[in-house]
């Protein structure tokens, strides 16, 4: 299935446009593709998914055996 696309118009300084054109040429892609990649890099992953859970990105951040008992996080972080 091909994703729907939408044309947009943006206003950027001439210097930024020139830099974008040069980088796109260097990468062998269009400026549109460069901008799409840039947007994808700064937007949160899964942001447009209806069922996305923003907290799921944090799942598994702690080390093995780390509990969530009161005070234990402070002991790990502050060594107290």
N, CA, C and O atoms as a Tripos MOL2 file, in Angstrom:
@<TRIPOS>MOLECULE
protein
  320   319    80     0     0
PROTEIN
NO_CHARGES

@<TRIPOS>ATOM
      1 N           0.8350   -1.1860    0.0000 N.3       1 UNK1
      2 CA          0.0000    0.0000    0.0000 C.3       1 UNK1
      3 C           0.8800    1.2510    0.0000 C.2       1 UNK1
      4 O           1.8360    1.3450    0.7700 O.2       1 UNK1
      5 N           0.5600    2.1840   -0.8440 N.am      2 UNK2
      6 CA          1.3210    3.4300   -0.9380 C.3       2 UNK2
      7 C           0.7000    4.4460    0.0090 C.2       2 UNK2
      8 O          -0.5140    4.6480    0.0160 O.2       2 UNK2
      9 N           1.5510    5.0840    0.8080 N.am      3 UNK3
     10 CA          1.0670    6.0980    1.7440 C.3       3 UNK3
     11 C           0.6090    7.3300    0.9830 C.2       3 UNK3
     12 O           1.1940    7.7040   -0.0330 O.2       3 UNK3
     13 N          -0.4400    7.9490    1.4870 N.am      4 UNK4
     14 CA         -0.9140    9.1900    0.8850 C.3       4 UNK4
     15 C           0.1190   10.2780    1.1420 C.2       4 UNK4
     16 O           0.7520   10.3120    2.1970 O.2       4 UNK4
     17 N           0.2780   11.1450    0.1880 N.am      5 UNK5
     18 CA          1.2220   12.2500    0.3520 C.3       5 UNK5
     19 C           0.4770   13.5650    0.2160 C.2       5 UNK5
     20 O          -0.5780   13.6380   -0.4140 O.2       5 UNK5
     21 N           1.0340   14.5860    0.8090 N.am      6 UNK6
     22 CA          0.4420   15.9130    0.7530 C.3       6 UNK6
     23 C           1.5420   16.9080    0.4380 C.2       6 UNK6
     24 O           2.6120   16.8740    1.0460 O.2       6 UNK6
     25 N           1.2830   17.7820   -0.4990 N.am      7 UNK7
     26 CA          2.2330   18.8490   -0.8150 C.3       7 UNK7
     27 C           2.0250   19.9810    0.1780 C.2       7 UNK7
     28 O           0.8950   20.3720    0.4700 O.2       7 UNK7
     29 N           3.1370   20.5010    0.6930 N.am      8 UNK8
     30 CA          3.0800   21.6350    1.6170 C.3       8 UNK8
     31 C           4.0470   22.7040    1.1320 C.2       8 UNK8
     32 O           4.9960   22.4170    0.4030 O.2       8 UNK8
     33 N           3.7980   23.9110    1.5370 N.am      9 UNK9
     34 CA          4.6790   25.0210    1.2070 C.3       9 UNK9
     35 C           5.2580   25.5290    2.5180 C.2       9 UNK9
     36 O           4.5250   25.7930    3.4720 O.2       9 UNK9
     37 N           6.5810   25.6640    2.5570 N.am     10 UNK10
     38 CA          7.2380   26.2050    3.7490 C.3      10 UNK10
     39 C           8.0660   27.4140    3.3460 C.2      10 UNK10
     40 O           8.4290   27.5750    2.1810 O.2      10 UNK10
     41 N           8.3500   28.2380    4.2980 N.am     11 UNK11
     42 CA          9.1870   29.4120    4.0750 C.3      11 UNK11
     43 C          10.4400   29.2600    4.9210 C.2      11 UNK11
     44 O          10.3650   29.1370    6.1430 O.2      11 UNK11
     45 N          11.6040   29.2700    4.2530 N.am     12 UNK12
     46 CA         12.8810   29.1460    4.9560 C.3      12 UNK12
     47 C          13.8510   30.1800    4.3910 C.2      12 UNK12
     48 O          13.6870   30.6290    3.2570 O.2      12 UNK12
     49 N          14.8480   30.5560    5.1670 N.am     13 UNK13
     50 CA         15.8480   31.5070    4.6640 C.3      13 UNK13
     51 C          16.6000   30.9290    3.4570 C.2      13 UNK13
     52 O          16.7640   29.7130    3.3510 O.2      13 UNK13
     53 N          17.0440   31.7830    2.5680 N.am     14 UNK14
     54 CA         17.7560   31.3490    1.3650 C.3      14 UNK14
     55 C          18.9890   30.5180    1.7050 C.2      14 UNK14
     56 O          19.3050   29.5500    1.0130 O.2      14 UNK14
     57 N          19.6830   30.9040    2.7800 N.am     15 UNK15
     58 CA         20.8920   30.1750    3.1660 C.3      15 UNK15
     59 C          20.5670   28.7350    3.5590 C.2      15 UNK15
     60 O          21.3050   27.8110    3.2170 O.2      15 UNK15
     61 N          19.4630   28.5510    4.2750 N.am     16 UNK16
     62 CA         19.0480   27.2160    4.6840 C.3      16 UNK16
     63 C          18.6350   26.3830    3.4730 C.2      16 UNK16
     64 O          18.9220   25.1880    3.4020 O.2      16 UNK16
     65 N          17.9620   27.0240    2.5290 N.am     17 UNK17
     66 CA         17.5730   26.3330    1.2980 C.3      17 UNK17
     67 C          18.8080   25.8740    0.5320 C.2      17 UNK17
     68 O          18.8470   24.7550    0.0190 O.2      17 UNK17
     69 N          19.8160   26.7390    0.4550 N.am     18 UNK18
     70 CA         21.0460   26.3900   -0.2600 C.3      18 UNK18
     71 C          21.7650   25.2300    0.4340 C.2      18 UNK18
     72 O          22.2710   24.3240   -0.2280 O.2      18 UNK18
     73 N          21.8060   25.2620    1.7640 N.am     19 UNK19
     74 CA         22.4350   24.1710    2.5120 C.3      19 UNK19
     75 C          21.6650   22.8690    2.3200 C.2      19 UNK19
     76 O          22.2610   21.8030    2.1640 O.2      19 UNK19
     77 N          20.3400   22.9620    2.3330 N.am     20 UNK20
     78 CA         19.5110   21.7670    2.1330 C.3      20 UNK20
     79 C          19.7320   21.1880    0.7370 C.2      20 UNK20
     80 O          19.8460   19.9730    0.5770 O.2      20 UNK20
     81 N          19.7920   22.0470   -0.2570 N.am     21 UNK21
     82 CA         20.0140   21.5910   -1.6340 C.3      21 UNK21
     83 C          21.3700   20.9060   -1.7530 C.2      21 UNK21
     84 O          21.4850   19.8600   -2.3910 O.2      21 UNK21
     85 N          22.3910   21.4910   -1.1450 N.am     22 UNK22
     86 CA         23.7320   20.9040   -1.2090 C.3      22 UNK22
     87 C          23.7710   19.5480   -0.5040 C.2      22 UNK22
     88 O          24.3730   18.6030   -1.0150 O.2      22 UNK22
     89 N          23.1370   19.4440    0.6620 N.am     23 UNK23
     90 CA         23.1270   18.1700    1.3960 C.3      23 UNK23
     91 C          22.3360   17.1130    0.6420 C.2      23 UNK23
     92 O          22.7380   15.9510    0.5930 O.2      23 UNK23
     93 N          21.2240   17.5080    0.0600 N.am     24 UNK24
     94 CA         20.4240   16.5690   -0.7300 C.3      24 UNK24
     95 C          21.2380   16.0550   -1.9210 C.2      24 UNK24
     96 O          21.2190   14.8610   -2.2200 O.2      24 UNK24
     97 N          21.9460   16.9480   -2.5910 N.am     25 UNK25
     98 CA         22.8120   16.5350   -3.7130 C.3      25 UNK25
     99 C          23.8810   15.5700   -3.2350 C.2      25 UNK25
    100 O          24.1420   14.5540   -3.8800 O.2      25 UNK25
    101 N          24.5060   15.8880   -2.0930 N.am     26 UNK26
    102 CA         25.5620   15.0380   -1.5450 C.3      26 UNK26
    103 C          25.0350   13.6400   -1.2430 C.2      26 UNK26
    104 O          25.7240   12.6460   -1.4720 O.2      26 UNK26
    105 N          23.8070   13.5720   -0.7270 N.am     27 UNK27
    106 CA         23.2050   12.2770   -0.3910 C.3      27 UNK27
    107 C          22.5550   11.5870   -1.5840 C.2      27 UNK27
    108 O          22.2020   10.4090   -1.5120 O.2      27 UNK27
    109 N          22.3980   12.3260   -2.6840 N.am     28 UNK28
    110 CA         21.7670   11.7570   -3.8750 C.3      28 UNK28
    111 C          20.2580   11.5990   -3.7280 C.2      28 UNK28
    112 O          19.6630   10.6660   -4.2670 O.2      28 UNK28
    113 N          19.6450   12.5300   -2.9850 N.am     29 UNK29
    114 CA         18.2000   12.4990   -2.7790 C.3      29 UNK29
    115 C          17.6290   13.8740   -3.0850 C.2      29 UNK29
    116 O          18.3740   14.8340   -3.2850 O.2      29 UNK29
    117 N          16.3110   13.9630   -3.1210 N.am     30 UNK30
    118 CA         15.6640   15.2590   -3.3510 C.3      30 UNK30
    119 C          15.6120   16.0590   -2.0510 C.2      30 UNK30
    120 O          15.7630   15.5070   -0.9610 O.2      30 UNK30
    121 N          15.3980   17.3600   -2.1860 N.am     31 UNK31
    122 CA         15.2150   18.1760   -0.9820 C.3      31 UNK31
    123 C          13.9810   17.7140   -0.2250 C.2      31 UNK31
    124 O          13.9650   17.7340    1.0060 O.2      31 UNK31
    125 N          12.9530   17.3020   -0.9440 N.am     32 UNK32
    126 CA         11.7460   16.8010   -0.2800 C.3      32 UNK32
    127 C          12.0670   15.6020    0.5910 C.2      32 UNK32
    128 O          11.5900   15.5110    1.7220 O.2      32 UNK32
    129 N          12.8680   14.6800    0.0780 N.am     33 UNK33
    130 CA         13.2480   13.5020    0.8630 C.3      33 UNK33
    131 C          14.1060   13.9040    2.0560 C.2      33 UNK33
    132 O          13.9560   13.3460    3.1430 O.2      33 UNK33
    133 N          14.9980   14.8610    1.8630 N.am     34 UNK34
    134 CA         15.8210   15.3480    2.9720 C.3      34 UNK34
    135 C          14.9370   15.9290    4.0770 C.2      34 UNK34
    136 O          15.1620   15.6650    5.2580 O.2      34 UNK34
    137 N          13.9480   16.7090    3.6990 N.am     35 UNK35
    138 CA         13.0410   17.3150    4.6730 C.3      35 UNK35
    139 C          12.1910   16.2420    5.3470 C.2      35 UNK35
    140 O          11.9750   16.3070    6.5570 O.2      35 UNK35
    141 N          11.7020   15.2510    4.5870 N.am     36 UNK36
    142 CA         10.9430   14.1470    5.1930 C.3      36 UNK36
    143 C          11.7860   13.4230    6.2340 C.2      36 UNK36
    144 O          11.3050   13.1050    7.3210 O.2      36 UNK36
    145 N          13.0470   13.1640    5.8940 N.am     37 UNK37
    146 CA         13.9380   12.4770    6.8360 C.3      37 UNK37
    147 C          14.1780   13.3340    8.0860 C.2      37 UNK37
    148 O          14.2230   12.8210    9.2040 O.2      37 UNK37
    149 N          14.3300   14.6210    7.8800 N.am     38 UNK38
    150 CA         14.5330   15.5150    9.0140 C.3      38 UNK38
    151 C          13.3270   15.5450    9.9400 C.2      38 UNK38
    152 O          13.4730   15.5170   11.1620 O.2      38 UNK38
    153 N          12.1390   15.6020    9.3560 N.am     39 UNK39
    154 CA         10.9260   15.5820   10.1720 C.3      39 UNK39
    155 C          10.7850   14.2570   10.9120 C.2      39 UNK39
    156 O          10.4220   14.2320   12.0880 O.2      39 UNK39
    157 N          11.0720   13.1660   10.2260 N.am     40 UNK40
    158 CA         10.9790   11.8500   10.8640 C.3      40 UNK40
    159 C          11.9620   11.7390   12.0250 C.2      40 UNK40
    160 O          11.6870   11.0550   13.0110 O.2      40 UNK40
    161 N          13.1030   12.4100   11.9110 N.am     41 UNK41
    162 CA         14.1170   12.3420   12.9630 C.3      41 UNK41
    163 C          13.7130   13.1240   14.2110 C.2      41 UNK41
    164 O          14.1320   12.7740   15.3140 O.2      41 UNK41
    165 N          12.9120   14.1690   14.0600 N.am     42 UNK42
    166 CA         12.5640   14.9860   15.2190 C.3      42 UNK42
    167 C          11.1810   14.6960   15.7950 C.2      42 UNK42
    168 O          10.8990   15.0620   16.9360 O.2      42 UNK42
    169 N          10.3250   14.0490   15.0280 N.am     43 UNK43
    170 CA          8.9970   13.7240   15.5500 C.3      43 UNK43
    171 C           9.0560   12.4270   16.3400 C.2      43 UNK43
    172 O           9.7900   11.5110   15.9680 O.2      43 UNK43
    173 N           8.3000   12.3350   17.4180 N.am     44 UNK44
    174 CA          8.3070   11.1000   18.2130 C.3      44 UNK44
    175 C           7.8320    9.9140   17.3790 C.2      44 UNK44
    176 O           6.8850   10.0240   16.6000 O.2      44 UNK44
    177 N           8.5000    8.7880   17.5540 N.am     45 UNK45
    178 CA          8.1230    7.5710   16.8300 C.3      45 UNK45
    179 C           6.7270    7.1510   17.2330 C.2      45 UNK45
    180 O           6.3720    7.2210   18.4100 O.2      45 UNK45
    181 N           5.9360    6.7170   16.2790 N.am     46 UNK46
    182 CA          4.6060    6.2120   16.5560 C.3      46 UNK46
    183 C           3.5970    7.2830   16.9290 C.2      46 UNK46
    184 O           2.4800    6.9640   17.3370 O.2      46 UNK46
    185 N           3.9640    8.5200   16.7980 N.am     47 UNK47
    186 CA          3.1180    9.6290   17.2130 C.3      47 UNK47
    187 C           1.7710    9.6340   16.5170 C.2      47 UNK47
    188 O           0.7750   10.0480   17.1110 O.2      47 UNK47
    189 N           1.7160    9.1900   15.2850 N.am     48 UNK48
    190 CA          0.4660    9.2130   14.5420 C.3      48 UNK48
    191 C          -0.3430    7.9320   14.7130 C.2      48 UNK48
    192 O          -1.4770    7.8540   14.2400 O.2      48 UNK48
    193 N           0.2200    6.9260   15.3810 N.am     49 UNK49
    194 CA         -0.5200    5.6990   15.6270 C.3      49 UNK49
    195 C          -1.6120    5.9740   16.6440 C.2      49 UNK49
    196 O          -1.3410    6.5110   17.7170 O.2      49 UNK49
    197 N          -2.8370    5.6120   16.3180 N.am     50 UNK50
    198 CA         -3.9710    5.8910   17.2010 C.3      50 UNK50
    199 C          -3.7990    5.2600   18.5710 C.2      50 UNK50
    200 O          -4.1800    5.8560   19.5780 O.2      50 UNK50
    201 N          -3.2300    4.0600   18.6230 N.am     51 UNK51
    202 CA         -3.0960    3.3710   19.8970 C.3      51 UNK51
    203 C          -1.7350    3.5280   20.5330 C.2      51 UNK51
    204 O          -1.4100    2.7880   21.4620 O.2      51 UNK51
    205 N          -0.9270    4.4670   20.0660 N.am     52 UNK52
    206 CA          0.4320    4.6140   20.5840 C.3      52 UNK52
    207 C           0.4160    5.0190   22.0510 C.2      52 UNK52
    208 O          -0.3750    5.8650   22.4700 O.2      52 UNK52
    209 N           1.3040    4.4000   22.8220 N.am     53 UNK53
    210 CA          1.4480    4.7000   24.2460 C.3      53 UNK53
    211 C           2.7890    5.3920   24.4380 C.2      53 UNK53
    212 O           3.8290    4.7450   24.3130 O.2      53 UNK53
    213 N           2.8000    6.6960   24.7410 N.am     54 UNK54
    214 CA          4.0660    7.4150   24.8680 C.3      54 UNK54
    215 C           4.9660    6.8550   25.9660 C.2      54 UNK54
    216 O           6.1830    7.0320   25.9020 O.2      54 UNK54
    217 N           4.4050    6.1910   26.9610 N.am     55 UNK55
    218 CA          5.1980    5.6350   28.0550 C.3      55 UNK55
    219 C           5.9360    4.3790   27.6210 C.2      55 UNK55
    220 O           6.9110    3.9870   28.2620 O.2      55 UNK55
    221 N           5.4900    3.7390   26.5420 N.am     56 UNK56
    222 CA          6.1310    2.4940   26.1180 C.3      56 UNK56
    223 C           7.5800    2.7190   25.6960 C.2      56 UNK56
    224 O           8.3830    1.7870   25.7400 O.2      56 UNK56
    225 N           7.9280    3.9380   25.2880 N.am     57 UNK57
    226 CA          9.3160    4.2270   24.9260 C.3      57 UNK57
    227 C          10.2480    4.1170   26.1280 C.2      57 UNK57
    228 O          11.4490    3.9020   25.9680 O.2      57 UNK57
    229 N           9.6960    4.2640   27.3270 N.am     58 UNK58
    230 CA         10.5090    4.1910   28.5330 C.3      58 UNK58
    231 C          10.6250    2.7800   29.0770 C.2      58 UNK58
    232 O          11.4370    2.5290   29.9670 O.2      58 UNK58
    233 N           9.8410    1.8670   28.5680 N.am     59 UNK59
    234 CA          9.8420    0.5010   29.0760 C.3      59 UNK59
    235 C          11.2200   -0.1160   28.9300 C.2      59 UNK59
    236 O          11.8410   -0.0280   27.8700 O.2      59 UNK59
    237 N          11.6920   -0.7380   29.9930 N.am     60 UNK60
    238 CA         12.9670   -1.4270   29.9540 C.3      60 UNK60
    239 C          14.1740   -0.5400   30.1430 C.2      60 UNK60
    240 O          15.2920   -0.9710   29.8630 O.2      60 UNK60
    241 N          13.9920    0.6900   30.6090 N.am     61 UNK61
    242 CA         15.1480    1.5880   30.7320 C.3      61 UNK61
    243 C          16.0410    1.2290   31.9030 C.2      61 UNK61
    244 O          17.2180    1.5880   31.9050 O.2      61 UNK61
    245 N          15.5190    0.5330   32.8920 N.am     62 UNK62
    246 CA         16.3090    0.1940   34.0760 C.3      62 UNK62
    247 C          17.0980   -1.0880   33.8670 C.2      62 UNK62
    248 O          16.8010   -1.8770   32.9710 O.2      62 UNK62
    249 N          18.0970   -1.2820   34.6980 N.am     63 UNK63
    250 CA         18.9030   -2.4850   34.6260 C.3      63 UNK63
    251 C          18.1840   -3.6860   35.2130 C.2      63 UNK63
    252 O          17.1990   -3.5400   35.9370 O.2      63 UNK63
    253 N          18.6800   -4.8650   34.9000 N.am     64 UNK64
    254 CA         18.0990   -6.0940   35.4080 C.3      64 UNK64
    255 C          18.1800   -6.1190   36.9310 C.2      64 UNK64
    256 O          19.2130   -5.7700   37.5030 O.2      64 UNK64
    257 N          17.1170   -6.5220   37.5780 N.am     65 UNK65
    258 CA         17.0970   -6.6070   39.0320 C.3      65 UNK65
    259 C          16.7490   -5.3050   39.7270 C.2      65 UNK65
    260 O          16.6500   -5.2700   40.9530 O.2      65 UNK65
    261 N          16.5640   -4.2420   38.9770 N.am     66 UNK66
    262 CA         16.2080   -2.9550   39.5750 C.3      66 UNK66
    263 C          14.7290   -2.9840   39.9160 C.2      66 UNK66
    264 O          13.8930   -3.2110   39.0420 O.2      66 UNK66
    265 N          14.4050   -2.7560   41.1690 N.am     67 UNK67
    266 CA         13.0000   -2.7560   41.5710 C.3      67 UNK67
    267 C          12.5010   -1.3220   41.6410 C.2      67 UNK67
    268 O          13.2510   -0.3680   41.4370 O.2      67 UNK67
    269 N          11.2340   -1.2030   41.9290 N.am     68 UNK68
    270 CA         10.6480    0.1240   42.0300 C.3      68 UNK68
    271 C          10.1460    0.3830   43.4500 C.2      68 UNK68
    272 O           9.2150    1.1640   43.6500 O.2      68 UNK68
    273 N          10.7500   -0.2590   44.4110 N.am     69 UNK69
    274 CA         10.3770   -0.0240   45.8030 C.3      69 UNK69
    275 C          10.7740    1.3880   46.1970 C.2      69 UNK69
    276 O          11.7990    1.8930   45.7390 O.2      69 UNK69
    277 N           9.9650    2.0370   47.0490 N.am     70 UNK70
    278 CA         10.2950    3.4050   47.4800 C.3      70 UNK70
    279 C          11.7100    3.4760   48.0500 C.2      70 UNK70
    280 O          12.1060    2.6470   48.8680 O.2      70 UNK70
    281 N          12.4480    4.4600   47.6120 N.am     71 UNK71
    282 CA         13.7970    4.6750   48.1070 C.3      71 UNK71
    283 C          14.8850    3.9770   47.3130 C.2      71 UNK71
    284 O          16.0360    4.4090   47.3480 O.2      71 UNK71
    285 N          14.5580    2.9170   46.6030 N.am     72 UNK72
    286 CA         15.5940    2.1850   45.8700 C.3      72 UNK72
    287 C          16.1200    2.9700   44.6810 C.2      72 UNK72
    288 O          17.3080    2.8960   44.3680 O.2      72 UNK72
    289 N          15.2610    3.7140   44.0220 N.am     73 UNK73
    290 CA         15.7170    4.5250   42.8960 C.3      73 UNK73
    291 C          16.7220    5.5650   43.3890 C.2      73 UNK73
    292 O          17.7560    5.7810   42.7570 O.2      73 UNK73
    293 N          16.4130    6.2150   44.5290 N.am     74 UNK74
    294 CA         17.3430    7.1840   45.1010 C.3      74 UNK74
    295 C          18.6860    6.5460   45.4040 C.2      74 UNK74
    296 O          19.7360    7.1500   45.1840 O.2      74 UNK74
    297 N          18.6450    5.3090   45.9170 N.am     75 UNK75
    298 CA         19.8950    4.6100   46.2390 C.3      75 UNK75
    299 C          20.7230    4.3660   44.9860 C.2      75 UNK75
    300 O          21.9490    4.4720   45.0150 O.2      75 UNK75
    301 N          20.0530    4.0400   43.8910 N.am     76 UNK76
    302 CA         20.7620    3.7870   42.6320 C.3      76 UNK76
    303 C          21.2980    5.0920   42.0650 C.2      76 UNK76
    304 O          22.4490    5.1580   41.6330 O.2      76 UNK76
    305 N          20.4730    6.1250   42.0650 N.am     77 UNK77
    306 CA         20.8490    7.3970   41.4460 C.3      77 UNK77
    307 C          21.8490    8.1750   42.2990 C.2      77 UNK77
    308 O          22.8490    8.6840   41.7940 O.2      77 UNK77
    309 N          21.5630    8.2600   43.5990 N.am     78 UNK78
    310 CA         22.3680    9.1060   44.4760 C.3      78 UNK78
    311 C          23.3530    8.3360   45.3620 C.2      78 UNK78
    312 O          24.1840    8.9350   46.0450 O.2      78 UNK78
    313 N          23.2510    7.0180   45.3410 N.am     79 UNK79
    314 CA         24.1690    6.2250   46.1430 C.3      79 UNK79
    315 C          23.8940    6.3060   47.6380 C.2      79 UNK79
    316 O          24.7780    6.0490   48.4560 O.2      79 UNK79
    317 N          22.6730    6.6610   47.9870 N.am     80 UNK80
    318 CA         22.3580    6.7700   49.4040 C.3      80 UNK80
    319 C          21.7340    5.5060   49.9530 C.2      80 UNK80
    320 O          21.4110    5.4430   51.1390 O.2      80 UNK80
@<TRIPOS>BOND
     1     1     2 1
     2     2     3 1
     3     3     4 2
     4     3     5 am
     5     5     6 1
     6     6     7 1
     7     7     8 2
     8     7     9 am
     9     9    10 1
    10    10    11 1
    11    11    12 2
    12    11    13 am
    13    13    14 1
    14    14    15 1
    15    15    16 2
    16    15    17 am
    17    17    18 1
    18    18    19 1
    19    19    20 2
    20    19    21 am
    21    21    22 1
    22    22    23 1
    23    23    24 2
    24    23    25 am
    25    25    26 1
    26    26    27 1
    27    27    28 2
    28    27    29 am
    29    29    30 1
    30    30    31 1
    31    31    32 2
    32    31    33 am
    33    33    34 1
    34    34    35 1
    35    35    36 2
    36    35    37 am
    37    37    38 1
    38    38    39 1
    39    39    40 2
    40    39    41 am
    41    41    42 1
    42    42    43 1
    43    43    44 2
    44    43    45 am
    45    45    46 1
    46    46    47 1
    47    47    48 2
    48    47    49 am
    49    49    50 1
    50    50    51 1
    51    51    52 2
    52    51    53 am
    53    53    54 1
    54    54    55 1
    55    55    56 2
    56    55    57 am
    57    57    58 1
    58    58    59 1
    59    59    60 2
    60    59    61 am
    61    61    62 1
    62    62    63 1
    63    63    64 2
    64    63    65 am
    65    65    66 1
    66    66    67 1
    67    67    68 2
    68    67    69 am
    69    69    70 1
    70    70    71 1
    71    71    72 2
    72    71    73 am
    73    73    74 1
    74    74    75 1
    75    75    76 2
    76    75    77 am
    77    77    78 1
    78    78    79 1
    79    79    80 2
    80    79    81 am
    81    81    82 1
    82    82    83 1
    83    83    84 2
    84    83    85 am
    85    85    86 1
    86    86    87 1
    87    87    88 2
    88    87    89 am
    89    89    90 1
    90    90    91 1
    91    91    92 2
    92    91    93 am
    93    93    94 1
    94    94    95 1
    95    95    96 2
    96    95    97 am
    97    97    98 1
    98    98    99 1
    99    99   100 2
   100    99   101 am
   101   101   102 1
   102   102   103 1
   103   103   104 2
   104   103   105 am
   105   105   106 1
   106   106   107 1
   107   107   108 2
   108   107   109 am
   109   109   110 1
   110   110   111 1
   111   111   112 2
   112   111   113 am
   113   113   114 1
   114   114   115 1
   115   115   116 2
   116   115   117 am
   117   117   118 1
   118   118   119 1
   119   119   120 2
   120   119   121 am
   121   121   122 1
   122   122   123 1
   123   123   124 2
   124   123   125 am
   125   125   126 1
   126   126   127 1
   127   127   128 2
   128   127   129 am
   129   129   130 1
   130   130   131 1
   131   131   132 2
   132   131   133 am
   133   133   134 1
   134   134   135 1
   135   135   136 2
   136   135   137 am
   137   137   138 1
   138   138   139 1
   139   139   140 2
   140   139   141 am
   141   141   142 1
   142   142   143 1
   143   143   144 2
   144   143   145 am
   145   145   146 1
   146   146   147 1
   147   147   148 2
   148   147   149 am
   149   149   150 1
   150   150   151 1
   151   151   152 2
   152   151   153 am
   153   153   154 1
   154   154   155 1
   155   155   156 2
   156   155   157 am
   157   157   158 1
   158   158   159 1
   159   159   160 2
   160   159   161 am
   161   161   162 1
   162   162   163 1
   163   163   164 2
   164   163   165 am
   165   165   166 1
   166   166   167 1
   167   167   168 2
   168   167   169 am
   169   169   170 1
   170   170   171 1
   171   171   172 2
   172   171   173 am
   173   173   174 1
   174   174   175 1
   175   175   176 2
   176   175   177 am
   177   177   178 1
   178   178   179 1
   179   179   180 2
   180   179   181 am
   181   181   182 1
   182   182   183 1
   183   183   184 2
   184   183   185 am
   185   185   186 1
   186   186   187 1
   187   187   188 2
   188   187   189 am
   189   189   190 1
   190   190   191 1
   191   191   192 2
   192   191   193 am
   193   193   194 1
   194   194   195 1
   195   195   196 2
   196   195   197 am
   197   197   198 1
   198   198   199 1
   199   199   200 2
   200   199   201 am
   201   201   202 1
   202   202   203 1
   203   203   204 2
   204   203   205 am
   205   205   206 1
   206   206   207 1
   207   207   208 2
   208   207   209 am
   209   209   210 1
   210   210   211 1
   211   211   212 2
   212   211   213 am
   213   213   214 1
   214   214   215 1
   215   215   216 2
   216   215   217 am
   217   217   218 1
   218   218   219 1
   219   219   220 2
   220   219   221 am
   221   221   222 1
   222   222   223 1
   223   223   224 2
   224   223   225 am
   225   225   226 1
   226   226   227 1
   227   227   228 2
   228   227   229 am
   229   229   230 1
   230   230   231 1
   231   231   232 2
   232   231   233 am
   233   233   234 1
   234   234   235 1
   235   235   236 2
   236   235   237 am
   237   237   238 1
   238   238   239 1
   239   239   240 2
   240   239   241 am
   241   241   242 1
   242   242   243 1
   243   243   244 2
   244   243   245 am
   245   245   246 1
   246   246   247 1
   247   247   248 2
   248   247   249 am
   249   249   250 1
   250   250   251 1
   251   251   252 2
   252   251   253 am
   253   253   254 1
   254   254   255 1
   255   255   256 2
   256   255   257 am
   257   257   258 1
   258   258   259 1
   259   259   260 2
   260   259   261 am
   261   261   262 1
   262   262   263 1
   263   263   264 2
   264   263   265 am
   265   265   266 1
   266   266   267 1
   267   267   268 2
   268   267   269 am
   269   269   270 1
   270   270   271 1
   271   271   272 2
   272   271   273 am
   273   273   274 1
   274   274   275 1
   275   275   276 2
   276   275   277 am
   277   277   278 1
   278   278   279 1
   279   279   280 2
   280   279   281 am
   281   281   282 1
   282   282   283 1
   283   283   284 2
   284   283   285 am
   285   285   286 1
   286   286   287 1
   287   287   288 2
   288   287   289 am
   289   289   290 1
   290   290   291 1
   291   291   292 2
   292   291   293 am
   293   293   294 1
   294   294   295 1
   295   295   296 2
   296   295   297 am
   297   297   298 1
   298   298   299 1
   299   299   300 2
   300   299   301 am
   301   301   302 1
   302   302   303 1
   303   303   304 2
   304   303   305 am
   305   305   306 1
   306   306   307 1
   307   307   308 2
   308   307   309 am
   309   309   310 1
   310   310   311 1
   311   311   312 2
   312   311   313 am
   313   313   314 1
   314   314   315 1
   315   315   316 2
   316   315   317 am
   317   317   318 1
   318   318   319 1
   319   319   320 2
@<TRIPOS>SUBSTRUCTURE
     1 UNK1         2 RESIDUE 1 A UNK
     2 UNK2         6 RESIDUE 1 A UNK
     3 UNK3        10 RESIDUE 1 A UNK
     4 UNK4        14 RESIDUE 1 A UNK
     5 UNK5        18 RESIDUE 1 A UNK
     6 UNK6        22 RESIDUE 1 A UNK
     7 UNK7        26 RESIDUE 1 A UNK
     8 UNK8        30 RESIDUE 1 A UNK
     9 UNK9        34 RESIDUE 1 A UNK
    10 UNK10       38 RESIDUE 1 A UNK
    11 UNK11       42 RESIDUE 1 A UNK
    12 UNK12       46 RESIDUE 1 A UNK
    13 UNK13       50 RESIDUE 1 A UNK
    14 UNK14       54 RESIDUE 1 A UNK
    15 UNK15       58 RESIDUE 1 A UNK
    16 UNK16       62 RESIDUE 1 A UNK
    17 UNK17       66 RESIDUE 1 A UNK
    18 UNK18       70 RESIDUE 1 A UNK
    19 UNK19       74 RESIDUE 1 A UNK
    20 UNK20       78 RESIDUE 1 A UNK
    21 UNK21       82 RESIDUE 1 A UNK
    22 UNK22       86 RESIDUE 1 A UNK
    23 UNK23       90 RESIDUE 1 A UNK
    24 UNK24       94 RESIDUE 1 A UNK
    25 UNK25       98 RESIDUE 1 A UNK
    26 UNK26      102 RESIDUE 1 A UNK
    27 UNK27      106 RESIDUE 1 A UNK
    28 UNK28      110 RESIDUE 1 A UNK
    29 UNK29      114 RESIDUE 1 A UNK
    30 UNK30      118 RESIDUE 1 A UNK
    31 UNK31      122 RESIDUE 1 A UNK
    32 UNK32      126 RESIDUE 1 A UNK
    33 UNK33      130 RESIDUE 1 A UNK
    34 UNK34      134 RESIDUE 1 A UNK
    35 UNK35      138 RESIDUE 1 A UNK
    36 UNK36      142 RESIDUE 1 A UNK
    37 UNK37      146 RESIDUE 1 A UNK
    38 UNK38      150 RESIDUE 1 A UNK
    39 UNK39      154 RESIDUE 1 A UNK
    40 UNK40      158 RESIDUE 1 A UNK
    41 UNK41      162 RESIDUE 1 A UNK
    42 UNK42      166 RESIDUE 1 A UNK
    43 UNK43      170 RESIDUE 1 A UNK
    44 UNK44      174 RESIDUE 1 A UNK
    45 UNK45      178 RESIDUE 1 A UNK
    46 UNK46      182 RESIDUE 1 A UNK
    47 UNK47      186 RESIDUE 1 A UNK
    48 UNK48      190 RESIDUE 1 A UNK
    49 UNK49      194 RESIDUE 1 A UNK
    50 UNK50      198 RESIDUE 1 A UNK
    51 UNK51      202 RESIDUE 1 A UNK
    52 UNK52      206 RESIDUE 1 A UNK
    53 UNK53      210 RESIDUE 1 A UNK
    54 UNK54      214 RESIDUE 1 A UNK
    55 UNK55      218 RESIDUE 1 A UNK
    56 UNK56      222 RESIDUE 1 A UNK
    57 UNK57      226 RESIDUE 1 A UNK
    58 UNK58      230 RESIDUE 1 A UNK
    59 UNK59      234 RESIDUE 1 A UNK
    60 UNK60      238 RESIDUE 1 A UNK
    61 UNK61      242 RESIDUE 1 A UNK
    62 UNK62      246 RESIDUE 1 A UNK
    63 UNK63      250 RESIDUE 1 A UNK
    64 UNK64      254 RESIDUE 1 A UNK
    65 UNK65      258 RESIDUE 1 A UNK
    66 UNK66      262 RESIDUE 1 A UNK
    67 UNK67      266 RESIDUE 1 A UNK
    68 UNK68      270 RESIDUE 1 A UNK
    69 UNK69      274 RESIDUE 1 A UNK
    70 UNK70      278 RESIDUE 1 A UNK
    71 UNK71      282 RESIDUE 1 A UNK
    72 UNK72      286 RESIDUE 1 A UNK
    73 UNK73      290 RESIDUE 1 A UNK
    74 UNK74      294 RESIDUE 1 A UNK
    75 UNK75      298 RESIDUE 1 A UNK
    76 UNK76      302 RESIDUE 1 A UNK
    77 UNK77      306 RESIDUE 1 A UNK
    78 UNK78      310 RESIDUE 1 A UNK
    79 UNK79      314 RESIDUE 1 A UNK
    80 UNK80      318 RESIDUE 1 A UNK
